[in-house]
Amino acid sequence: MNKKITNKRDWARRQPPIEGSEFELKAWLFMRISGLLLVFLAVTHMFIMHIFNDTLNLDYEFVATRWDDYTIRAFDWGLLSLSLLHGGNGVRIVLHDNISNPTVKKVSIIFLFLIILSFFFLGSYGLLTFVSQI
Amino acid sequence: MSNQNNLSTGLPYRGRTGMWLYILHRITGIGLFGYLLMHIISTTLILLGPEIYEGAEAVYKNFYFRITEILLMLAVLLHAINGLRIIAIDLWSKGTNYQPQLNSIAIIVFFAIWIPASIKMVNSYFDICLEKSSEGTTIVDCMIRPIPDWKKSE
């Protein structure tokens, strides 16, 4: 069975899995721990916004009232940072698994890192500096 | 590179429940990451004041986006519940012994939460639309109007 039967569109033609370093072991564990926290944070957020309230009623005042409470800002900041880290690492693994060219892989992972960093600062800036205008 | 020399079915794994859950986990994960970036931008627009923020939110207030929101709920619940299944297999010492059962439980729990949630989201859409719109508005109006002009009737 040494013959290559795979073709270009073959889903099985993926790269060997990421493994073999202390960092990857920690990243693997981080995905489990942050995933567990995100099940609580993200599902709670979804239920508050879409089930107990309706997004049709979402307006400036609604968010301003919510963010008056600093516990909710802390909750949202936890959701922002954990989802960016968890999602970012997830996309990094997807990029690793599906790009064979090492240069393209490296460039896209650097690009991904810059996206995560800038969205983290953008979101944190919004959450920390928001002052209600009404 | 030995994994590229195997006799291949053209699928990542053996083509059963676990493989499809793995594929759905990746698809929903990438979708959620994309939505997350959009959501951070649209929420940060709140710094620019009520008019711009509510203008951006108005894009979401139509029936087509309600369907998208139901798909978003699908992605979140599927990724969350399947994630708990993965954690159980990886970190619970007996997890690997119960993989078929865990697959079934994950699928059942997902539908048990997602279906009622979807029904609530659709019902709530029509309730609010009919309540806020002028008299004579029908459910069909609520579905086909791109952005219901509710501010006028208030």
Chai-1 contact restraints between the chains, C-beta under 6 A:
chainA,res_idxA,chainB,res_idxB,connection_type,confidence,min_distance_angstrom,max_distance_angstrom,comment,restraint_id
A,M1,B,L7,contact,1.0,0.0,6.0,A-B,restraint_1
A,I5,B,L7,contact,1.0,0.0,6.0,A-B,restraint_2
A,I5,B,S8,contact,1.0,0.0,6.0,A-B,restraint_3
A,T6,B,Q4,contact,1.0,0.0,6.0,A-B,restraint_4
A,T6,B,S8,contact,1.0,0.0,6.0,A-B,restraint_5
A,D10,B,S8,contact,1.0,0.0,6.0,A-B,restraint_6
A,D10,B,G10,contact,1.0,0.0,6.0,A-B,restraint_7
A,W11,B,L11,contact,1.0,0.0,6.0,A-B,restraint_8
A,W11,B,P12,contact,1.0,0.0,6.0,A-B,restraint_9
A,A12,B,S8,contact,1.0,0.0,6.0,A-B,restraint_10
A,A12,B,P12,contact,1.0,0.0,6.0,A-B,restraint_11
A,R32,B,I87,contact,1.0,0.0,6.0,A-B,restraint_12
A,G35,B,G83,contact,1.0,0.0,6.0,A-B,restraint_13
A,V39,B,A80,contact,1.0,0.0,6.0,A-B,restraint_14
A,A42,B,V76,contact,1.0,0.0,6.0,A-B,restraint_15
A,V43,B,A80,contact,1.0,0.0,6.0,A-B,restraint_16
A,M46,B,V76,contact,1.0,0.0,6.0,A-B,restraint_17
A,H50,B,M121,contact,1.0,0.0,6.0,A-B,restraint_18
A,I51,B,K120,contact,1.0,0.0,6.0,A-B,restraint_19
A,D54,B,S124,contact,1.0,0.0,6.0,A-B,restraint_20
A,D54,B,I128,contact,1.0,0.0,6.0,A-B,restraint_21
A,L56,B,K61,contact,1.0,0.0,6.0,A-B,restraint_22
A,L56,B,I128,contact,1.0,0.0,6.0,A-B,restraint_23
A,L58,B,E57,contact,1.0,0.0,6.0,A-B,restraint_24
A,D59,B,E54,contact,1.0,0.0,6.0,A-B,restraint_25
A,Y60,B,P50,contact,1.0,0.0,6.0,A-B,restraint_26
A,Y60,B,Y53,contact,1.0,0.0,6.0,A-B,restraint_27
A,Y60,B,E54,contact,1.0,0.0,6.0,A-B,restraint_28
A,V63,B,I46,contact,1.0,0.0,6.0,A-B,restraint_29
A,S83,B,L36,contact,1.0,0.0,6.0,A-B,restraint_30
A,G87,B,F33,contact,1.0,0.0,6.0,A-B,restraint_31
A,G87,B,L36,contact,1.0,0.0,6.0,A-B,restraint_32
A,G90,B,G29,contact,1.0,0.0,6.0,A-B,restraint_33
A,V91,B,F33,contact,1.0,0.0,6.0,A-B,restraint_34
A,F119,B,L37,contact,1.0,0.0,6.0,A-B,restraint_35
A,F119,B,I40,contact,1.0,0.0,6.0,A-B,restraint_36
A,L122,B,T44,contact,1.0,0.0,6.0,A-B,restraint_37
A,G123,B,I40,contact,1.0,0.0,6.0,A-B,restraint_38
A,G126,B,T44,contact,1.0,0.0,6.0,A-B,restraint_39
A,G126,B,L47,contact,1.0,0.0,6.0,A-B,restraint_40
A,Q133,B,G49,contact,1.0,0.0,6.0,A-B,restraint_41
